[in-house]
Amino acid sequence: MSEKIILFDSTLRDGAQAEGISFSVEDKIRVLETLDRVGIDIIEAGNPGSNPKDIDFFERVKDIELKHSKLCAFGSTRRSGIGVEDDTNLQAIIQADTPAVAIFGKAWPFHITEIIKTTLDENLAMVEDTMAFLKANGKAVTFDAEHFFDGYKMDPAYAVEVLKAAERGGAECAALCDTNGGTLPMEIMEIVKHVASEVDIAVGIHCHNDSGLGVANSIMAVQAGARQVQGTFLGYGERCGNANLSSIIPNLQLKLGYDCLSPESMEKLTSSAIRIAEISNYVLSGREPFVGKSAFAHKGGMHIDAVLKAPTSFEHIPPESVGNQRRILMSEVAGRSTIIQLINEIDPSLTKKSEETTRVMDKIKELEYQGYQFEGAESSIKLLIRKELGKYRPFFQIEDFKTIGEKPVEGRALSASAVVKVNVEGQSEINAAEGDGPVNALDKALRKALEVFYPKIKEVRLTDFKVRVIDKGATASKVRVLIESTDGEDIWTNVGVSTDVIEASLIALIDSIEYKLLNDMERKLKEFKFI
Amino acid sequence: MSEKIILFDSTLRDGAQAEGISFSVEDKIRVLETLDRVGIDIIEAGNPGSNPKDIDFFERVKDIELKHSKLCAFGSTRRSGIGVEDDTNLQAIIQADTPAVAIFGKAWPFHITEIIKTTLDENLAMVEDTMAFLKANGKAVTFDAEHFFDGYKMDPAYAVEVLKAAERGGAECAALCDTNGGTLPMEIMEIVKHVASEVDIAVGIHCHNDSGLGVANSIMAVQAGARQVQGTFLGYGERCGNANLSSIIPNLQLKLGYDCLSPESMEKLTSSAIRIAEISNYVLSGREPFVGKSAFAHKGGMHIDAVLKAPTSFEHIPPESVGNQRRILMSEVAGRSTIIQLINEIDPSLTKKSEETTRVMDKIKELEYQGYQFEGAESSIKLLIRKELGKYRPFFQIEDFKTIGEKPVEGRALSASAVVKVNVEGQSEINAAEGDGPVNALDKALRKALEVFYPKIKEVRLTDFKVRVIDKGATASKVRVLIESTDGEDIWTNVGVSTDVIEASLIALIDSIEYKLLNDMERKLKEFKFI
């Protein structure tokens, strides 16, 4: 029977303090539901004593039934020199009415005497009193020993005394916090091992990533005896962030055999990561371990033989086990065979060595380097191949366009308009639209004009729009626009690059529509069994 | 005397294979110079045998005098069944004429018999021959044992035999590669310790970050006896990247006392990171350990007392030691005292508890969460305070503007134009300009119109322009524009947010100009001793 590790997520508390993160109440609820669904055990969601908005949040979520997770409120030990019942922060924590509570306290003499300015004995009483008070109020309490590792190095005996005070008070777990993120893995291992042998209470670990060691330190702590791991799902937090749970969990479970999540939940790791990044308005880095888009993307002239014969050479775990997937870049050897098949569908006379084939491969490589993704986007490849081979007749031409951006005025919602003139097989059509901005207006005007010829364009909806400056040069920078479209059956991405954000958007929009029309045409040809 | 660790950077080889990275020859030279300047020992810059473009690069850099680093070419052991002199890849490596060479070879029986399809003995000969051949040609050779840790787990004796073959051939270092990035820190420690005791050759370590453990594994390997660390300066590389040298180096030197860089070079760590990210066209994450903008940014209701009394509580190393700096977010307790001083300069009647003060603090907090940085930007704060307190008269108003984006045509370089009408103290001025796009045109037109009233605006130049979509909603997304401006004496940032990228840019541009004018006015008032 493998050992259970309690997973403790502080995205909504420690993570919420990160620069650039700004959760609305709705955002927090969505994060909460995502963490509950993936199987996090304790969700630390706010500090009601010092953050009035958190009181509202805990009130709001009282009606939400969590399937798995325990909600947790965070706060400090009682203030020195007063009774627990008189501490207003603790009152707020009780009011938050969560099943779990996490309380932080001092374990470093210097901090106790110089900063809180009280005695070492009073500090022990503060810890024990607070635990007992919350336990008596029906809470499952975790004690967070702040600056534990630095404190332990200065005065190991006192540091352990603090944990014992928490134990006497009835805490279910004492989490050792590497508050400034500077401790090294071997130190973590030695100290946790020693502490775990000195106390009966379950030991937890709370690391930060200031040294790039948050994940490693957490894993070493578990190997040394810790049974609760605190972190944030995607490593969000102040400075360099908290220990990244989405990296820690698969390491602990898939490699070391600890019990963190059910196998079904483990398979939700990647989709949960994507969802939380989206809610947080952060880009999930492609290079994110386990859950990033590129985590299992293979390149480097590797033979597909080797991948298939010995997948572990290149994949330390099966991507599907965390809900991710292998990606083979089309421009590389492994993807070539697919491309050549598609090329031959369009021109059977071409071979691997043809000059045209090389031209297509170069074009694909160039676009992939720009960030364009072809994997699973066969229609985009076909469009590209047809264009490179000169076997493509555009579905439409843009004869002219004008966008007008104007100073927004009172009473007028939309501040931009666009006029587009298209030409389809010799017939012109001009149309106009208003929009939130020039790009929005252009998109609408273009579709209106084309729907006259291709009614099915109505089915297309844009689901994502990303603008990225890729070449610095102040306002004359090169801009890359990536759009994602769907017609309810398919999802596809298109890219446009230009110094002009409107032109870049237009390139992407045109490609998106052409893709739709080509795709529809192929569907029809298949129905008629032409292909 | 502390032990020297050889730093081996593969940004220009392994890093160059990362998705989204695309180095021109000029880019590579700039990276080379940056790495040389910061004191990297070996710079692996290409694979001339399999990448013809790298041959050109090595040719091109023959005239460059590196102050510290040794340039290194990368390639494979000779192919099985042929003599070293007949291997064309090795010929290309010789031709590259670098002082150092890194050769990769197999250490895992399964790979040798099933994938290269040769015998274990022939593999040993391939390793030894290749080392000897390159040594005879005057190269300092590092042998990279691929899949070493997986191979060692399967057949430790053979894995060590491979290293001994490299040793016999004259390699100066045998680097153990965790090719699929899946090995755990304790395993690395045990295996490296054992290997280091079995061979005389210096042992190196080459880790990947697939498990989020690249930095930790490299450090553990050094603690176990490795004396060469391979990685990439910012962790670039395939999949989840290579071991991040900018995280590893300060850990090894500042905490464990190894000798990696001179103290002056260590202080260049942050500026080097910024430069390499800029060349690579990657955003250097604010959360990057040691070198990120937020690595030493303090929040969370911390008292400035505590930071000053016990800086190590919150900073695991002094930021200046890596050329970084402490940042204290203005919206937090530590920044409040500064803000209140500035508020009192403008309105001495206000106190910490005034409603206006709270309003200003809330506004600053909101903007900081959006990514606006006030630290060191007192004039921006003053502008904001004046606006919130109603003690500001705008230097100008924009009465109207129109931008026109048009389809680019043959012969006409600029595809956009803008007309702007400004009003300064009742006097209107209209002007127009052409540009690369609507934003560029608007920027130029606005300045032209304002220069009539404020000639000093001519001194202002935009140095950076970032567009970020912050709310999804396809083409109606909210966009945040950040611009950086300078007038030769000052550098300042401004932000604008809107659903319309042009309006967002305009807000930022207006603020930038207002800042300049306010700043000039204050300078003048100081000269006249009014303030």
Contacts between the chains, C-beta under 8 A, distances in Angstrom:
chain1	res1	chain2	res2	distance
A	17	B	299	5.8
A	17	B	300	5.5
A	18	B	287	7.8
A	19	B	286	6.4
A	19	B	294	5.4
A	19	B	297	6.5
A	19	B	299	7.6
A	19	B	329	7.5
A	19	B	368	7.3
A	19	B	369	7.4
A	19	B	371	7.5
A	20	B	286	7.5
A	20	B	369	6.9
A	20	B	370	7.9
A	20	B	371	5.7
A	21	B	369	7.5
A	22	B	369	4.5
A	22	B	370	7.6
A	50	B	301	6.4
A	108	B	313	8.0
A	110	B	310	6.5
A	111	B	310	7.0
A	111	B	313	6.9
A	114	B	309	6.1
A	114	B	310	7.2
A	115	B	303	7.7
A	115	B	305	7.1
A	115	B	306	5.4
A	115	B	309	6.8
A	115	B	310	7.0
A	147	B	313	6.0
A	150	B	312	7.0
A	150	B	313	7.4
A	179	B	313	6.9
A	179	B	314	7.8
A	180	B	312	6.7
A	180	B	313	6.2
A	180	B	314	5.7
A	180	B	315	6.4
A	180	B	316	4.6
A	181	B	316	5.8
A	182	B	255	7.3
A	182	B	312	7.9
A	182	B	316	2.5
A	182	B	317	6.9
A	184	B	219	6.9
A	184	B	251	7.0
A	184	B	255	6.2
A	184	B	256	7.3
A	185	B	185	5.7
A	185	B	216	5.3
A	185	B	219	7.1
A	185	B	220	6.4
A	186	B	220	7.3
A	186	B	223	6.5
A	209	B	287	7.4
A	209	B	289	6.3
A	210	B	289	5.8
A	210	B	290	7.9
A	210	B	295	6.8
A	210	B	316	5.3
A	211	B	215	7.5
A	211	B	247	6.8
A	211	B	250	8.0
A	211	B	251	5.5
A	211	B	255	7.8
A	211	B	289	5.8
A	211	B	290	7.8
A	211	B	316	6.6
A	212	B	215	4.0
A	212	B	216	7.6
A	212	B	244	6.2
A	212	B	247	3.5
A	212	B	248	7.7
A	212	B	251	7.5
A	212	B	289	4.2
A	212	B	290	7.9
A	213	B	215	6.2
A	213	B	216	5.2
A	213	B	219	7.7
A	213	B	251	7.5
A	215	B	211	7.5
A	215	B	212	4.0
A	215	B	213	6.2
A	215	B	216	7.4
A	216	B	185	5.3
A	216	B	212	7.7
A	216	B	213	5.2
A	216	B	215	7.4
A	216	B	216	3.1
A	216	B	217	7.7
A	217	B	216	7.7
A	219	B	184	6.9
A	219	B	185	7.1
A	219	B	213	7.7
A	220	B	185	6.4
A	220	B	186	7.3
A	223	B	186	6.5
A	235	B	287	7.7
A	238	B	294	7.7
A	238	B	297	7.4
A	238	B	298	7.7
A	238	B	299	5.6
A	238	B	300	6.1
A	239	B	287	7.3
A	239	B	294	5.8
A	239	B	295	5.8
A	239	B	296	6.8
A	239	B	297	6.3
A	239	B	298	7.8
A	240	B	287	4.9
A	240	B	288	7.0
A	240	B	289	4.8
A	240	B	292	6.4
A	240	B	294	7.2
A	240	B	295	5.5
A	241	B	287	5.1
A	244	B	212	6.2
A	247	B	211	6.8
A	247	B	212	3.5
A	248	B	212	7.7
A	250	B	211	8.0
A	251	B	184	7.0
A	251	B	211	5.4
A	251	B	212	7.4
A	251	B	213	7.5
A	255	B	182	7.3
A	255	B	184	6.2
A	255	B	211	7.8
A	256	B	184	7.3
A	278	B	472	7.5
A	281	B	470	5.9
A	281	B	471	7.2
A	286	B	19	6.4
A	286	B	20	7.4
A	287	B	18	7.8
A	287	B	209	7.4
A	287	B	235	7.8
A	287	B	239	7.3
A	287	B	240	4.9
A	287	B	241	5.0
A	288	B	240	7.0
A	289	B	209	6.3
A	289	B	210	5.8
A	289	B	211	5.8
A	289	B	212	4.1
A	289	B	240	4.8
A	290	B	210	7.9
A	290	B	211	7.8
A	290	B	212	7.8
A	292	B	240	6.4
A	294	B	19	5.4
A	294	B	238	7.7
A	294	B	239	5.8
A	294	B	240	7.3
A	295	B	210	6.7
A	295	B	239	5.8
A	295	B	240	5.5
A	296	B	239	6.8
A	297	B	19	6.5
A	297	B	238	7.4
A	297	B	239	6.2
A	298	B	238	7.6
A	298	B	239	7.8
A	299	B	17	5.8
A	299	B	19	7.5
A	299	B	238	5.7
A	300	B	17	5.4
A	300	B	238	6.0
A	301	B	50	6.4
A	303	B	115	7.7
A	305	B	115	7.1
A	306	B	115	5.4
A	309	B	114	6.1
A	309	B	115	6.8
A	310	B	110	6.5
A	310	B	111	7.0
A	310	B	114	7.1
A	310	B	115	7.0
A	312	B	150	7.0
A	312	B	180	6.7
A	312	B	182	7.9
A	313	B	108	8.0
A	313	B	111	6.9
A	313	B	147	6.0
A	313	B	150	7.4
A	313	B	179	6.9
A	313	B	180	6.1
A	314	B	179	7.7
A	314	B	180	5.7
A	315	B	180	6.4
A	316	B	180	4.6
A	316	B	181	5.7
A	316	B	182	2.5
A	316	B	210	5.3
A	316	B	211	6.5
A	317	B	182	6.9
A	329	B	19	7.4
A	368	B	19	7.3
A	369	B	19	7.5
A	369	B	20	6.9
A	369	B	21	7.6
A	369	B	22	4.6
A	370	B	22	7.8
A	371	B	19	7.7
A	371	B	20	5.8
A	398	B	407	6.5
A	400	B	406	7.6
A	400	B	407	5.4
A	401	B	405	7.7
A	401	B	406	7.0
A	401	B	407	5.1
A	402	B	404	6.1
A	402	B	405	7.0
A	402	B	406	5.6
A	403	B	403	7.5
A	403	B	404	7.0
A	403	B	405	4.2
A	403	B	406	8.0
A	403	B	438	7.3
A	404	B	402	6.1
A	404	B	403	7.0
A	404	B	404	5.9
A	405	B	401	7.7
A	405	B	402	7.0
A	405	B	403	4.2
A	405	B	405	7.8
A	405	B	438	5.9
A	405	B	500	7.0
A	405	B	502	4.6
A	405	B	503	7.7
A	406	B	400	7.6
A	406	B	401	6.9
A	406	B	402	5.5
A	407	B	398	6.5
A	407	B	399	7.9
A	407	B	400	5.3
A	407	B	401	5.1
A	407	B	402	8.0
A	408	B	500	7.8
A	408	B	503	6.8
A	415	B	500	6.0
A	415	B	503	6.9
A	416	B	500	6.6
A	416	B	502	7.8
A	435	B	475	7.4
A	435	B	476	7.5
A	436	B	475	7.5
A	436	B	476	4.6
A	436	B	499	4.4
A	436	B	500	5.8
A	437	B	475	7.6
A	437	B	476	7.7
A	437	B	498	7.8
A	437	B	499	6.2
A	437	B	500	3.4
A	437	B	501	6.0
A	437	B	502	6.3
A	437	B	503	7.2
A	438	B	403	7.3
A	438	B	405	5.9
A	438	B	438	6.4
A	438	B	500	7.6
A	438	B	501	7.9
A	438	B	502	6.5
A	439	B	475	5.1
A	439	B	501	7.2
A	440	B	475	4.2
A	440	B	476	5.2
A	440	B	499	7.9
A	443	B	475	5.0
A	461	B	474	7.6
A	462	B	474	3.6
A	462	B	475	6.0
A	463	B	474	6.3
A	464	B	472	6.5
A	464	B	474	6.6
A	465	B	469	6.5
A	465	B	472	7.7
A	465	B	473	7.9
A	465	B	474	4.8
A	465	B	475	5.2
A	465	B	477	5.5
A	466	B	469	5.9
A	467	B	467	4.9
A	467	B	468	7.6
A	467	B	469	5.8
A	467	B	479	7.1
A	467	B	501	7.2
A	468	B	467	7.6
A	469	B	465	6.5
A	469	B	466	6.0
A	469	B	467	5.8
A	470	B	281	6.0
A	471	B	281	7.4
A	472	B	278	7.5
A	472	B	464	6.6
A	472	B	465	7.7
A	473	B	465	7.9
A	474	B	461	7.6
A	474	B	462	3.6
A	474	B	463	6.4
A	474	B	464	6.7
A	474	B	465	4.9
A	474	B	483	7.6
A	475	B	435	7.4
A	475	B	436	7.5
A	475	B	437	7.7
A	475	B	439	5.1
A	475	B	440	4.2
A	475	B	443	5.0
A	475	B	462	6.0
A	475	B	465	5.3
A	475	B	505	7.3
A	476	B	435	7.5
A	476	B	436	4.5
A	476	B	437	7.7
A	476	B	440	5.2
A	477	B	465	5.6
A	479	B	467	7.1
A	483	B	474	7.5
A	483	B	475	8.0
A	498	B	437	7.8
A	499	B	436	4.5
A	499	B	437	6.2
A	499	B	440	7.9
A	500	B	405	6.9
A	500	B	408	7.8
A	500	B	415	6.0
A	500	B	416	6.6
A	500	B	436	5.8
A	500	B	437	3.4
A	500	B	438	7.6
A	501	B	437	5.9
A	501	B	438	7.9
A	501	B	439	7.2
A	501	B	467	7.2
A	501	B	501	6.0
A	502	B	405	4.5
A	502	B	416	7.8
A	502	B	437	6.3
A	502	B	438	6.5
A	503	B	405	7.6
A	503	B	408	6.7
A	503	B	415	6.8
A	503	B	437	7.2
A	505	B	475	7.3
